[in-house]
Amino acid sequence: MYAIGGTLLIGGAGTVSGTLRGVLLSGVIQNVINQIGNLTSSAQSVVSGAFLVVVVVTQSYLSRVRPLR
């Protein structure tokens, strides 16, 4: 279980700056979706969900490739 920015939901090593970057990136993605303007609210939810899935998969992969020090 991960949250955006590298902070584990079940404890572990994360940084405040990593979490802030993740929240900022999420906000930027949401703003881009809103600027497009022609997406329905359900399509916006799908895009946001897909973004979260990509983040979780990427973090899982990186945690295996680069174990914590």
C-alpha positions in Angstrom: 0.0 0.0 0.0 1.5 3.3 -1.1 0.5 6.9 -1.2 1.8 9.4 -3.7 5.3 10.7 -2.9 6.9 7.6 -1.5 5.2 7.5 1.9 4.0 4.1 2.8 0.5 3.9 4.2 1.5 1.0 6.5 4.6 2.8 7.9 8.1 2.9 6.5 10.3 5.5 5.0 8.9 8.5 3.2 9.8 12.1 3.1 7.7 15.3 3.5 9.2 16.7 0.4 8.4 13.5 -1.6 4.8 13.7 -0.3 4.5 17.4 -1.2 5.9 16.6 -4.7 3.3 13.9 -5.1 0.5 16.1 -4.0 1.7 18.9 -6.3 1.9 16.5 -9.2 -1.6 15.2 -8.5 -2.9 18.8 -8.5 -1.1 19.6 -11.8 -2.7 16.5 -13.3 -6.1 17.5 -12.1 -5.7 21.1 -13.4 -4.6 19.7 -16.8 -7.8 17.5 -16.9 -9.9 20.6 -16.0 -8.2 22.7 -18.7 -9.0 20.1 -21.3 -12.6 20.8 -20.4 -14.3 18.2 -22.6 -14.0 15.3 -20.2 -17.1 14.1 -18.2 -16.7 13.7 -14.5 -16.5 9.9 -14.8 -13.8 10.2 -17.4 -11.9 12.5 -15.1 -12.2 9.9 -12.3 -10.8 7.2 -14.7 -7.9 9.4 -15.7 -7.1 10.2 -12.0 -7.4 6.5 -11.1 -5.1 5.5 -13.9 -2.6 8.0 -12.8 -2.7 6.6 -9.2 -2.3 3.1 -10.6 0.8 4.1 -12.6 2.3 5.8 -9.5 1.7 2.7 -7.3 3.2 0.3 -9.8 6.2 2.6 -10.4 6.8 3.0 -6.6 6.5 -0.8 -6.1 9.0 -1.5 -8.9 11.5 1.2 -7.6 11.3 -0.1 -4.1 12.4 -3.6 -5.3 15.1 -2.2 -7.6 16.4 0.3 -5.1 15.9 -1.0 -1.6 15.9 1.5 1.2 19.3 2.2 2.8 
